[in-house]
Amino acid sequence: MAISALGSCWGLYSEANFRRKADFYAKHQNQTIDRKIVISPMVDDRARPVAKV
């Protein structure tokens, strides 16, 4: 299962929040998330290494 997020600007806080929401969804829906997809025209350079994990 893939989960996605759409945002106008993506930073470190956004990445951590998205990861936490994905984990919450997986736990409560009893699903395994294979991929996390972020769609954004602007990504903070500091968030790129965190997003690649």
C-alpha positions as a printed Julia matrix, in Angstrom:
53×3 Matrix{Float64}:
  0.0    0.0    0.0
  1.22   3.5   -0.79
  0.26   6.6    1.13
  0.74  10.13  -0.18
  0.76  13.73   0.99
  0.3   16.94  -0.95
  1.73  20.23   0.28
  2.86  23.62  -0.95
  6.13  23.56   1.0
  7.78  20.54   2.62
 10.2   20.76   5.55
 11.61  18.69   8.39
  8.49  19.15  10.54
  6.24  18.14   7.63
  8.24  14.96   7.05
  8.11  13.9   10.7
  4.4   14.65  10.88
  3.69  12.69   7.68
  5.67   9.69   8.96
  3.77   9.76  12.26
  0.4    9.92  10.46
  1.39   7.05   8.16
  2.38   4.89  11.14
 -0.9    5.74  12.89
 -2.9    4.79   9.78
 -1.0    1.52   9.34
 -1.56   0.56  12.95
 -5.29   1.36  13.05
 -6.12  -0.06   9.6
 -3.91  -3.12  10.13
 -2.13  -2.39   6.83
  1.49  -2.42   5.74
  2.71   0.72   3.99
  5.24  -0.05   1.26
  5.8    3.47  -0.05
  5.31   7.03   1.12
  4.94   9.62  -1.64
  5.25  13.38  -1.14
  4.1   15.8   -3.84
  5.34  19.35  -3.37
  6.72  22.13  -5.6
  9.14  23.24  -2.86
 11.19  20.99  -0.56
 13.52  22.32   2.11
 17.07  21.06   1.47
 17.32  19.91   5.09
 14.31  17.61   4.6
 15.73  15.72   1.61
 18.06  13.36   3.56
 15.29  12.57   6.04
 12.86  11.82   3.2
 15.25   9.32   1.58
 15.22   7.04   4.64
